[in-house]
Amino acid sequence: MKKFPPGVHLVLTLAWFLVALHMIFLYAPEEKTMGEVQRIFYIHVPSAWTALTGFIIIFFASVVYLWKRSRFADELAHATSEVGFVFCTGVLITGPLWAKPVWGIWWTWDARLTLTFLLWLLYVAYLMLRGYLINPGRAANLCAVVGVIGFVDVIIDYMAIRWWKTQHPQPVILGGPGSGIDPRMLATLLVTWGAFLCLFLYLLRQRLALAQARREVSEMRRTLALASMEN
């Protein structure tokens, strides 16, 4: 990643989003039943997939931290929690905006929606532990436990509309016989998800760079403090 400058990454992300927006509004066909409001699908679903991807990273980073006490794994999990929280919040915002004109209600406590809300609460719990526990080691340990246990919600959340009939639409991709969408819709969805992942990685690398800068400043302060004590 160091050989891939942040500025280039940002430009690539912006260009990718411009392509995605073009495909969302001009390339993808209008859905016959829902009409134009269905286009929020191309924002809602990639946000959800990216939020789930974020927690998967947290899970593996947490396992590595508990196993090897890797500082980088802990920082990666922490940084991912902050970035993933943004995308998970996007899911909860775009979902009701889509649901109201289609279902006639903003929210219903069905399996998929409830489990996604629980995922958002897990992100919140992770960040609160980081923010309020004074002992960094204890915070890292408890957050790693949350990251491991919370992965169960990721699995159930993904499978919810496959295991149960819910208010939420059934899967249109890899959903078994009868599932599938127009090829142009699928292409638009995948391109948009690529843009979201590119943004996710950009924000993540910036957050990790900030963590490194904070660590370097902390070490400099410690060195100066020791030097002043010796003098």
Secondary structure by P-SEA (a helix, b strand, c coil): cccccaaaaaaaaaaaaaaaaaaacccccccccccccccaaaaaaaaaaaaaaaaaaaaaaaaaaaacccaaaaaaaaaaaaaaaaaaaaaaaaaaaaaaaaccccccccaaaaaaaaaaaaaaaaaaaacccccaaaaaaaaaaaaaaaaaaaaaaaacccccccccccccccccccccccaaaaaaaaaaaaaaaaaaaaaaaaaaaaaaaaaaaaaaaaaaaaaaaac
